[in-house]
Amino acid sequence: MEILALSGLLACLWMCFGVALAANFYPGYSHRRQFCSELGAAGSPTQKLSPRLNNYPLGFLFILFGLYILLLPDGAAALQWMGVMIVLHGLATWVAGWFPMDADPYTLSPSLHCNIHSYAGLLMLLSLLVAPLLSFLLPANGYLPGEFKWFSLLCVIANVLFSVTLAKAYKAKTQPGLHQRLSYGAQLLWLGGLSLQLWQG
């Protein structure tokens, strides 16, 4: 059962590997200028490959890790809600993979599947924003020491900061892909840290 604690860390590593691998099959793809979701966008060279390589296995790992947290013995209510948020993140990851975004992220009339993809992406963002905030508010316990609370807060601040720079980069049409990776990277850093903490604890 303890090995399941590492499913969160595995998801973080898989994300990095999967996006890098899928990009190799997308001629001219730019990690700086393009969103991760553009790998699975409608009509892209990797539309079918990307969700199979990324969204579906990642969603499974997120859900597995969230359920592991939910089933921890004597876990505080805030800890259980963290598990719920991570499960939601996994479910939203599946939805975002099943409903691709439009090929043009700047289209003024997004399709229905693009809108669903966008709402799933918003749920992904919020779920891994709420979870570390709950971790920060949770009193130090046998699962999460006091130091982890401050690590959680730093990850939240980094996520919010890079989300703001992402919005600016998107509006300016510069390098939104870079800022998206930094924003989501802060969330994955927290998730990986939580996974290691629970495994070691």
Stockholm file with secondary structure:
# STOCKHOLM 1.0

chainA/1-201         MEILALSGLLACLWMCFGVALAANFYPGYSHRRQFCSELGAAGSPTQKLSPRLNNYPLGFLFILFGLYILLLPDGAAALQWMGVMIVLHGLATWVAGWFPMDADPYTLSPSLHCNIHSYAGLLMLLSLLVAPLLSFLLPANGYLPGEFKWFSLLCVIANVLFSVTLAKAYKAKTQPGLHQRLSYGAQLLWLGGLSLQLWQG
#=GR chainA/1-201 SS CGGGGGHHHHHHHHHHHHHHHHHTTSTTCCTTTSCGGGGGSTTCTTTTHHIIIIIHHHHHHHHHHHHHHHTCTTCCHHHHHHHHHHHHHHHHHHHHHHSCCCSCTTCSSCCHHHHHHHHHHHHHHHHHHHHHHHHHHSCCCSSSCHHHHHHHHHHHHHHHHHHHHHHHHHHHTSCHHHHHHHHHHHHHHHHHHHHHHHHHC
#=GC SS_cons         CGGGGGHHHHHHHHHHHHHHHHHTTSTTCCTTTSCGGGGGSTTCTTTTHHIIIIIHHHHHHHHHHHHHHHTCTTCCHHHHHHHHHHHHHHHHHHHHHHSCCCSCTTCSSCCHHHHHHHHHHHHHHHHHHHHHHHHHHSCCCSSSCHHHHHHHHHHHHHHHHHHHHHHHHHHHTSCHHHHHHHHHHHHHHHHHHHHHHHHHC
//
